[in-house]
Amino acid sequence: MSNSDWKKVYATGILFDAELIKSKLIDEGIECKTLNKKDSAYLFGEIELYVQAKDVVRAKHVISNMPDRE
């Protein structure tokens, strides 16, 4: 599978938030990968969540329907 098959659907600076959303996506049957771009020494950057291109719309719907999400 090439990198172009994966699309970013969410980014946050909070690791717990990223793991919570990843867990919800997996529970909904959506394969999800994380890419941690957060610098461990200075604590800036984001954790990005990626899903397969075919699941982007469904993943964004799941994320937007989670409590306290835009």
Secondary structure, 3 states (H helix, E strand, C coil): CCHHHEEEEEEECCHHHHHHHHHHHHHCCCCEEEEECCCCCCCCCCEEEEEEHHHHHHHHHHHHCCCCCC
